[in-house]
Amino acid sequence: MSGTSDSAKRRLQLKERDPQKYAEMLQKHNERYKETKRKREEYWASGTRQALVDKEAYYAKRRGINRKSFQKQQSNQSSTRTTRASIEATPTTDRVNRKIMSPEERREHDSIKRKERKERKSRQKQTADRIAHAKYMRAWRQNKKVVTNEQIPGPSLKSSTLPLPVPQDVPIAQETPLAVPHVPATSTSPLPMQPCTSTPKLKRNKGRTNLQEQTRMRQHCYNTASKRFYRNTAVSRVLPHKRYATKWGPGYVMVMSLKNAHQAYQTHYGRKVGFSTFASLRPRNVRKLGSVPVDTCLCVTCTNINDLLEQLVGDLQNPTRGTTFVQHLFTAYWQQSQYDLAKDSLQQGQIMLVQDFAENRKATYSEEVKSAHFGKAQISLHPTVAFYVNSDGEQVRHVAMFFSDDIGHDYHAVHCYTQKMVEMLQNETPVREVIIWSDGAASQYKGRGSFADLSLYPFPVQRNFFGSEHGKGEADGETGRFSQAMARAVAKGHSFKDAKDMVDFGAATYSSEPLRKYSFVLVKKEEIVRERPETDVSTLPGTRSFHQVLRRKNYVVSARQLSCFCTGCKEEKFECCINTSFVQQFETFKIKPSSEIPQVGEWLEIIGTIQTKKSQLDKTYFAKVVSPPEDGSGDFFYCQFFKETSSGSYTANPRLYQIVPGTKKNYRWRRIPAPHTNARGHFFFN
């Protein structure tokens, strides 16, 4: 034991003297080692920058210890060898131990080894491999033309949502499953998707039997189904950011781990697939859970944890109130599930549109001076994704990107874009009904002006709204993809000075296919008309709670709290709706022309009632009706108030205030003549 440390000597002596005590000491040592290892792995799994640095330092230290031990062992072996062969042998290099490598180093090492193996192949072998691969791809393309969707076996993907567990006393129909954001590892509830057992009818290729062709196409079908499963709204969510978009499509991020997704796939498809195979089929534009560090446009209600905890406590104390976080989350999941159901059950003549304003683009130059950098023009972008069924019974996805130098985001612009989209689709398919999905922005889609436009369409049309702050969907994904393509073009020297340049670039870059089409439309400023008195109507009571609005006739609409696309509702037999207890019955509203709404430039006297401890006091204010801001709501009119000075005159308050049309309990108003002013710009009211 000449080369043994003092602590090792003491352990050996203890082992010989008292074996039982030595075994207890060894057991405690192993438990401490396992606990330290577990804490270290949890710390690394946190994903912080310091954790990654410490992980790299740990592996570097392990490699150094292993290298020194290996070199020492080699030197001891070389000193004991006295043969001529060992003396003349070349120095031994350090062997690579893959067990102590980090995952990144292991992947890089394997990549280098694969390249070395490929280089060792002879030219004849490489040529033979290329010829075999080309022959396989020709046969695959030939079979792809003759095989239809009904002939290919595999999972049925008509429904793309997972069921939400609900109380046993609340029956939910199979036609309207609810989506959930994740699938727990112990979940056993099946997805409403069943594998298809039909056998494809394929032409016989040269060099392959029919059985080989069927096996190959069946494997291709399951691979395709797995990739579509990754984009399921219950497995991943779309990312509207350009930095996550790729050439394979908009970016997605998983809302569950790979292991949970693998278990859900096997449970609901009834087919065993290896975890490594399932993980290798993940599309390149679908990111793993936790790989997106920063996110924007989050829901305020779901993000504010303090308010969330308070509301959850309130739900437990008052479970029948139904206006807090639980109701908010239920509405978001229900609307998403109805969107998926409406998309999968489209019939010929029906068109579904998904609309959303994107953030204004800026004029971008590959080389620019300082004045151009600080004075860039803005371009409005309104993507619209349309779904419809063609004459062959296949669903077509048509993306239209509307660009305009008019940067106003209001219902007038939305009406112009929607009309152009419907006119474009009428040239491709007959339009019998239009279903529109969007978020609940009051100045754009969910206001009195939007409902007036809805009632004046000459064909059946309905508007559906996603849950509040949960309106990210297909249109946002296309925005991120276009932004990524534009950034790559600028890096190559392309410049965009106005909306026309972006339209020309999109038309030249994007290519259309029979089932995936792209259109880029330039809308001039004069095409968006804002002087439309027919849309100057009164506000519908309870507008913010509506999530489905139907057109009945001119200036008459019907609305209810939640959307439903069950069989009865699709056939307009609303009395047969199986989800009435959730969505409520339709309520019909007659939109009245807003002659009582003050016009811009009019002067008002507003009498407000102030409640004190002893009595109520009336206070008089003077205000002028002004134009609403760009992000203003269509449910209000905006006033600039005037405050009284010590001399009895009035000065303007720069802040704008929202006033709800009509008479309220705490205030009333009336029109007054315009005041007169003095040389100092002060106002005097009679």
Secondary structure, 3 states (H helix, E strand, C coil): CCCCCHHHHHHHHHHHHCHHHHHHHHHHHHHHHHHHHHHHHHHHHCCCHHHHHHHHHHHHHHHHHHHHHHHHHHHHHHHHCCCHHHHHCCCCCCCCCHHHCCHHHHHHHHHHHHHHHHHHCCHHHHHHHHHHHHHHHHHHHHHHHHCCCCCCCEECCCCCCCCCCCCCCCCCCCCCCCCCCCCCCCCCCCCCCCEECCCCCCCCCCCCCHHHHHHHHHHHHHHHHHHHHHCCCCCEEEECCHHHCECCECEEEECCCHHHHHHHHHHHHCCCCCHHHHHHCCCCCEECCCCCCCCCCCCHHHHCHHHHHHHHHHHHHCCCCCCCHHHHHHHHHHHHHHHHHHHHCCCCCEEEEEECCCCCEECECCCCCHHHHHCCCEEEEEEEEEEEECCCCCEEEEEEEEEECCCCCCHHHHHHHHHHHHHHHHCCCCCCEEEEEECCCCCCCCCHHHHHHHHCCCCCEEEEECCCCCCCCHHHHHHHHHHHHHHHHHHCCCCECCHHHHHHHHHHHCCCCCCEEEEEEEECHHHCCCCCHHHCECCCCCHHHCCEEEEEECCEEEEECCCCCCHHHHCCCHHHCCCHHHHCCCEEEECCECCCCCCCCCEEEEEEEEECCCCEEEEEEEEEEECCCCCCCCCCEEEEEEEECCCCCEEEEEEEEEECCCCCCCEEEEEECCCEECCCCCEECC
